[in-house]
Amino acid sequence: MPYNLTNISSSGSGILGFTQGINSTLVGGWLGILILLMLGTIFFMHFMYRMNDPKRAFGATAFLCFGLSILLRAVNLIPDMAMFICLILTAIVVAMTFRD
């Protein structure tokens, strides 16, 4: 099925409009979520390499992903639910950290 790529630039001017057009036209709203998942995986692997402690690595990853999800939500690349999932995940990690 061929894509109609003429609507990508009609959503706004500049890089933000182009990115939002790609998000809605080409990937069906999954661009921000995929960016968040890929960066989360990279963060977790980096922290595991540096700290070799899964709890601390997961905590740092959850915190960074929540901050990133706020930015991605501000530019309308992820839905509200994805940001709330990151918030809940961060809260669970903080609760588990203070439990020990």
Secondary structure as a PSIPRED ss2 file (coil, helix, strand):
# PSIPRED VFORMAT (PSIPRED V4.0)

   1 M C   1.000  0.000  0.000
   2 P C   1.000  0.000  0.000
   3 Y C   1.000  0.000  0.000
   4 N C   1.000  0.000  0.000
   5 L H   0.000  1.000  0.000
   6 T H   0.000  1.000  0.000
   7 N H   0.000  1.000  0.000
   8 I C   1.000  0.000  0.000
   9 S H   0.000  1.000  0.000
  10 S H   0.000  1.000  0.000
  11 S H   0.000  1.000  0.000
  12 G C   1.000  0.000  0.000
  13 S C   1.000  0.000  0.000
  14 G H   0.000  1.000  0.000
  15 I H   0.000  1.000  0.000
  16 L H   0.000  1.000  0.000
  17 G H   0.000  1.000  0.000
  18 F H   0.000  1.000  0.000
  19 T H   0.000  1.000  0.000
  20 Q H   0.000  1.000  0.000
  21 G H   0.000  1.000  0.000
  22 I H   0.000  1.000  0.000
  23 N H   0.000  1.000  0.000
  24 S H   0.000  1.000  0.000
  25 T H   0.000  1.000  0.000
  26 L C   1.000  0.000  0.000
  27 V C   1.000  0.000  0.000
  28 G C   1.000  0.000  0.000
  29 G C   1.000  0.000  0.000
  30 W C   1.000  0.000  0.000
  31 L H   0.000  1.000  0.000
  32 G H   0.000  1.000  0.000
  33 I H   0.000  1.000  0.000
  34 L H   0.000  1.000  0.000
  35 I H   0.000  1.000  0.000
  36 L H   0.000  1.000  0.000
  37 L H   0.000  1.000  0.000
  38 M H   0.000  1.000  0.000
  39 L H   0.000  1.000  0.000
  40 G H   0.000  1.000  0.000
  41 T H   0.000  1.000  0.000
  42 I H   0.000  1.000  0.000
  43 F H   0.000  1.000  0.000
  44 F H   0.000  1.000  0.000
  45 M H   0.000  1.000  0.000
  46 H H   0.000  1.000  0.000
  47 F H   0.000  1.000  0.000
  48 M H   0.000  1.000  0.000
  49 Y H   0.000  1.000  0.000
  50 R H   0.000  1.000  0.000
  51 M H   0.000  1.000  0.000
  52 N C   1.000  0.000  0.000
  53 D C   1.000  0.000  0.000
  54 P H   0.000  1.000  0.000
  55 K H   0.000  1.000  0.000
  56 R H   0.000  1.000  0.000
  57 A H   0.000  1.000  0.000
  58 F H   0.000  1.000  0.000
  59 G H   0.000  1.000  0.000
  60 A H   0.000  1.000  0.000
  61 T H   0.000  1.000  0.000
  62 A H   0.000  1.000  0.000
  63 F H   0.000  1.000  0.000
  64 L H   0.000  1.000  0.000
  65 C H   0.000  1.000  0.000
  66 F H   0.000  1.000  0.000
  67 G H   0.000  1.000  0.000
  68 L H   0.000  1.000  0.000
  69 S H   0.000  1.000  0.000
  70 I H   0.000  1.000  0.000
  71 L H   0.000  1.000  0.000
  72 L H   0.000  1.000  0.000
  73 R H   0.000  1.000  0.000
  74 A H   0.000  1.000  0.000
  75 V C   1.000  0.000  0.000
  76 N C   1.000  0.000  0.000
  77 L C   1.000  0.000  0.000
  78 I C   1.000  0.000  0.000
  79 P C   1.000  0.000  0.000
  80 D H   0.000  1.000  0.000
  81 M H   0.000  1.000  0.000
  82 A H   0.000  1.000  0.000
  83 M H   0.000  1.000  0.000
  84 F H   0.000  1.000  0.000
  85 I H   0.000  1.000  0.000
  86 C H   0.000  1.000  0.000
  87 L H   0.000  1.000  0.000
  88 I H   0.000  1.000  0.000
  89 L H   0.000  1.000  0.000
  90 T H   0.000  1.000  0.000
  91 A H   0.000  1.000  0.000
  92 I H   0.000  1.000  0.000
  93 V H   0.000  1.000  0.000
  94 V H   0.000  1.000  0.000
  95 A H   0.000  1.000  0.000
  96 M H   0.000  1.000  0.000
  97 T H   0.000  1.000  0.000
  98 F H   0.000  1.000  0.000
  99 R H   0.000  1.000  0.000
 100 D C   1.000  0.000  0.000
